Amino acid sequence: MSEMLDLLLEHKIVAILRGIEDHQADAAGQALIDGGIRLMEITMNTPGAAVMIERWRSRFDGQASVGAGTVLDVDMAKAAVAAGAQFLISPNLDEEVIRYGLEKGVSVWPGVMTPTEIVKAWKAGAEAVKLFPMGTLGTKYLTEIRGPLDSIPIMATGGVDLHNIAEYFAAGANAVGLGGKLLNLEWVREGKYELITERARQFVDAVRPL
């Protein structure tokens, strides 16, 4: 088991930063860390993502692990790894990205939806998968696929909030990906970083007993 997978299974939350502006990124990242978040991804379709990832790797070294999200293909994977991404997360399954991650010693958690995709990702070398879009699929879907697929670590992404997060874990999730419900970009724009820290702390407290 890799160090990143250990961290994922221990801390159970990956914060997803999409569309954040460079000049606000560091303060937002620090606010999440202050609330207890230990894994953060910047999506590659965020302008300047690689620059932010590179800066965060040094700025938040020892405080949090930094990865890249929305890694759609191997070219994006190469750019993310060159910037220092410690893990790669995708909405899709691209076996070439998994192979590249294995070559470079970088954890890859690809996006999957069907049992076929889950097993294909696992056989290709993914150590965990991102079940997406959970907001549409719902927790009953996760419960059903957990029957035959009980040994593959699953990060459920989409639809998670403070009220239903326990249901995700009860259904079989090992971790969750959290975007706007965790990092409210309005709060970022308004400089209300203390609210981001408090929201992060609420989510961290919610998963601690799960």
N, C-alpha and C positions, 0 to 999 in steps of 0.2 A: 504494500500500500504506500502511495506517495505521500510526501509531507502535505501537499495541497489537499489531497483527499482526506487526510487526517483532520486538517483544519476545517474542511467543509462539514464533516460529520460531527466535529466537536462544537462548532459555533452555529451551524445550521442556517445561516443567513448569508446571502450574497446581495449586497447593495448594487443596484443597477443605475448608473448615471448616464442618461441619454439627453443630448441637446443642451448640456450645461456649457456656459461660456467660460472661456479660459480664465478670465480675470476673477471669476467667482469660484472656480473649481477647488482651489486649495482650502479656502475657508469652509466650503461645503464638506470636503473630505475630512477635515479636522473635526467638524461638528459631528459627523457620523462616528468617527473614532472615539470622540469624547463620550458618545452614547453607548459604546461597547461593540460597534461593528468592527469585524476583523478581516472581512473579505469584501473588496470593492471592485467592480468592473466599470470601465468606461467603454461605451459602445463605439465601434469603429465608424459608425455613420454620424458621430458627433464631430463637427469641424475641429480640427487640431487634436484629435484623440491621441495620436502617437506622441505628440509633444507633451501632453498632460500625463500620459502613462509614464514616460521617461522621467518627468519631474517628480511625480509622486513616488516612484521607486526609491529615490534618494531622500525625499522629504519625509516620507512615512515609513522608512526602513525600521523594522523592529516593532512598529505599531500596528501595521495592517499589510495584508497581501494584496497586490494590485494586479488585476487581469484585464483582458480585453473582451468585450461582448460584440455580438452581431458580426462574428467572424465568418463570412459567407463562403470564402474560398481560400486556397493556399496562398495566394498573393497577399490577402489581408492578414493571414496567419504570419507570414514572413515579416510584414511591417510591424505587427504587434510584438512579435518575439524580439525583433531588432530594437524596439523601444523598451524592452525589458519586462513585458507581460509575463506574469508567473503562472497564469492559466488562461485558457481560451474557451469562450462559451459561444455557441451558435444557436440560431433558431432552427437550423436545418442540419441534416446529416450529410457530411462530405467526408468520405473515408480517406481522401487524400490529406485533409487537414489533420485527421487523427494520426495518420502515418507520420506526417511532418512533426507533430507534437511529440510522438514517441522518439523520433530521431533526435530531437532537441532537448528531450527531458522536460517538456512542458506539458502539464495536465491539460487535457481537452475534454470538455463536457458538452457533447453535441446535442442539438435539439432533435427530439423524436416525438412521435405521436402514437404510432401503432406498435403492437407487439413485434411485428416483423422488423421495424426500424430499431426497436430497443435491442433485440438480439443481434441484429446486423452491426450496430454500433459497438456492442460488447465484444463480438467476435473480431472486430477490426482493431480492438485494443483500447477503447474508451473505458476509463475506470469508473465513470459515472455518466448518467445521461440527464438531460434537461427535458422534462415532460412539458410540452407547450403546444397549444395555448390552454392552460388549465382553467382560465376564466370561462371558457366555452365548454370544455370537456367535463368539468365538475369533479368533485371528490369521489363520486360513485364509480366513475370510470377508473380512477386510480385504484380503488378497492378491488375492482374486478380484475385488472391486469396483475395486481399483486399476488393473486392466487397462484398462477403458474410461474410468474417472474418475481420470485421472492428474494433473490440474492443479489440483484443489481442495484447499486445505489441510485436513487432518483431524486433530483432537485426539481420540485414542482414550481412552475413559473406562470404567473397570470392569475388575477382574481384574488390574491391573498390580501387580507386585511386583519386588523387586530381582533375582529369579532369571529373570524372563521379559521384563524391560523391553526388552532388546536385540531380542527377537523382534518386539515391537510395531513398532519402527522398521524392522526388516528387512522387515516385511510392508507398510510404506508409511505408517505414522503420521508426522506432522510434529511432534506434541506429545502429551503425555498429561495426563489429569486424575487426581490422586491424592488420595484421602481418608484412610481409616483406616490404610492401609498406610504412609502418610507421617506423619500426625498421630494418634498413639495417644492417645485421650482419657483412658485410664487414667493415662498418664504425665502428662497435663495436670492431672488431679485430684490426683495425688500430688506435683505440683510438680517432676517430673523433666525439667526443660526442657533439661538438657544432653543427655539421650537423644534428644529431638526434634531438636536441632541436629545431633547426630551422624547420625541417620537421614536428615535432609535433605541433609547433606553427601554421604552415600553415594549417594543418588539423583542429586544434581547431578553427582557424579563419573561415575556410570554413563551419563548421557546426553551428557556432554561430547564423547566421540569419535564419537557417532552422527550 
